[in-house]
Amino acid sequence: MSGEKSKGNGLKIMIIVMVAIIVALVVIIAKISTDKPSDPGKVVINTSGADGTPGVMTALPHGGDTTVEPYDPSKTDSPEGPTGAPATGAVVTPIPTATSVPTPTKKPSGDLPLVDYSGIVEHVFTHSLVAFPELGYPKDISDVDKVMNTYFIDCITVPEFKAILQALYDDGYMLVNINYVYEKDSNGIPRLKKSFKFPEGKKPLVFSFDDTCYYSEKMGRGMIDKLIIIDGKIGTYTKHKDGTVVQGFDEEHIPILDRFVEEHPDFSFNGAKGMLCLTGYDGILGYRTQRVSDGDGRTEADRQREIEAVKPVIQLLKDTGWYFASHSYKHGVMERYSTESMEDCAYKFQKEVIPLIGETKIYVYPYGSWKRSSDGKTCPGPQRVLNDLGFEYFCSVGANWYANTRADLGNVILQDRANIDGTAFVWFQDIFTTHEETGKPRFPSINFREIYDDARNISYDDAVAAYKKWKGIE
């Protein structure tokens, strides 16, 4: 009896020892895993939640390495070239794993009653934000170069954009879809509506955003790489040269404006957000959807993966109030275009971009440049190409307000857009404050000196002086 008991105790001891050994092995393996150097390509920083709260770590989007060579202008194929190929050495961007796309619930534009509005419709625009100013605004160059040869002139920073939104809201503006403010008369000629229903006490505003394509040649220079879907909302994705990946909602105008409208539903009429103006020569929204060209390092299979990856992003943008305009295919100076070059540019856009974004009647001239009539009456050939493709509303660039139906352009609407950028910051304050013709307040809450972000690496006063020197202004 005692022998059996002894055997039983021995078995128990053996089991205890085995369990102890297993636990020790688990601890050792865990320690080895913890001590292993982290993969710099899988560092993800979620800068903020969609609601503006501090972000959390998220998974790296599916896909391969997105490292690109440092920007080298000598390796960049011109958008004006025959193929419009991306910069040499650009690598196909990864395909993010899209989350499910919920049907958004549109918030009402407040409880304001609708009244007949017959005033002007302001139209402002900017470019992609400089999300990482330490990359976009170098320090070791002259003041004139800082103004002339960086993103200073065309772009604004994240804090500046947020301040602009607040100022527009404080001035009583409300976003409106540009398609709502015009109509066709009995002869089929487009014209601005003489009046339309709009919330009482509010002023309509069209806000457009140029070059929302995130060109491969600009990767690593301060802007985001692409738009992605994070937890059912539009977010951003950027991979830096050191392998760090930044995902979040605080680096580009789209998620920032989305959040602002959530917090201020009376800043959006019928759910309208902004107008995204796209080219096509280097894809759209950060996805390389353009045709495959010799030497660009892609295959047709690569392109098709990018096309499929961008579709849910486009759909979610549409579902949440964003809409699209053509900004040409090549981003050329249209004043110099022949009819044949316009046909090539326009038909490439129709073939490669329209199938993705859907039909649009809005055309935004690159650089605000358009072909003038030779006699003030006859529509130029390049313009007729665009008109025949169904474009009705054309947008140029001009700090002062202007909009009219132009017979010399083939009876289409032409509207100037006030540029909110570095040029406006240092030179257009008076124009933004007061209407030139009426003398009435325009954007009185926009004070460019107060909004100015020192992350541009040049003081406001030094920037004004450098701009004057560059332009030869006394």
HELIX and SHEET records of a PDB file:
HELIX    1   1 SER A    2  ASP A   35  1                                  34    
HELIX    2   2 PRO A   40  LYS A   42  5                                   3    
HELIX    3   3 PRO A   73  LYS A   75  5                                   3    
HELIX    4   4 PRO A  133  GLY A  136  1                                   4    
HELIX    5   5 ASP A  143  MET A  148  1                                   6    
HELIX    6   6 VAL A  158  ASP A  170  1                                  13    
HELIX    7   7 ILE A  178  TYR A  180  5                                   3    
HELIX    8   8 SER A  216  LYS A  218  5                                   3    
HELIX    9   9 HIS A  253  GLU A  263  1                                  11    
HELIX   10  10 PRO A  265  PHE A  267  5                                   3    
HELIX   11  11 GLU A  300  ASP A  319  1                                  20    
HELIX   12  12 MET A  334  ARG A  336  5                                   3    
HELIX   13  13 THR A  339  GLU A  352  1                                  14    
HELIX   14  14 ILE A  354  ILE A  357  1                                   4    
HELIX   15  15 PRO A  366  GLY A  368  5                                   3    
HELIX   16  16 GLY A  381  ASP A  388  1                                   8    
HELIX   17  17 ALA A  407  LEU A  409  5                                   3    
HELIX   18  18 GLY A  422  TRP A  427  1                                   6    
HELIX   19  19 GLN A  429  THR A  433  1                                   5    
HELIX   20  20 PHE A  448  ILE A  451  1                                   4    
HELIX   21  21 ASP A  454  ARG A  456  5                                   3    
HELIX   22  22 TYR A  460  LYS A  471  1                                  12    
SHEET    1   A 4 VAL A  44  ASN A  46  0                                        
SHEET    2   A 4 VAL A 245  GLY A 248  1                                        
SHEET    3   A 4 LYS A 233  LYS A 239 -1                                        
SHEET    4   A 4 LYS A 226  ILE A 230 -1                                        
SHEET    1   B 2 LEU A 114  TYR A 117  0                                        
SHEET    2   B 2 PHE A 196  PRO A 199 -1                                        
SHEET    1   C 4 TYR A 173  LEU A 175  0                                        
SHEET    2   C 4 LYS A 203  ASP A 210  1                                        
SHEET    3   C 4 GLU A 122  THR A 126  1                                        
SHEET    4   C 4 ALA A 418  ASN A 419  1                                        
SHEET    1   D 4 TYR A 173  LEU A 175  0                                        
SHEET    2   D 4 LYS A 203  ASP A 210  1                                        
SHEET    3   D 4 MET A 275  LEU A 278  1                                        
SHEET    4   D 4 TYR A 323  SER A 326  1                                        
SHEET    1   E 2 TYR A 182  LYS A 184  0                                        
SHEET    2   E 2 PRO A 190  LEU A 192 -1                                        
SHEET    1   F 4 ILE A 362  VAL A 364  0                                        
SHEET    2   F 4 TYR A 393  CYS A 395  1                                        
SHEET    3   F 4 VAL A 412  GLN A 415  1                                        
SHEET    4   F 4 ALA A 403  ARG A 406 -1                                        
END                                                                             
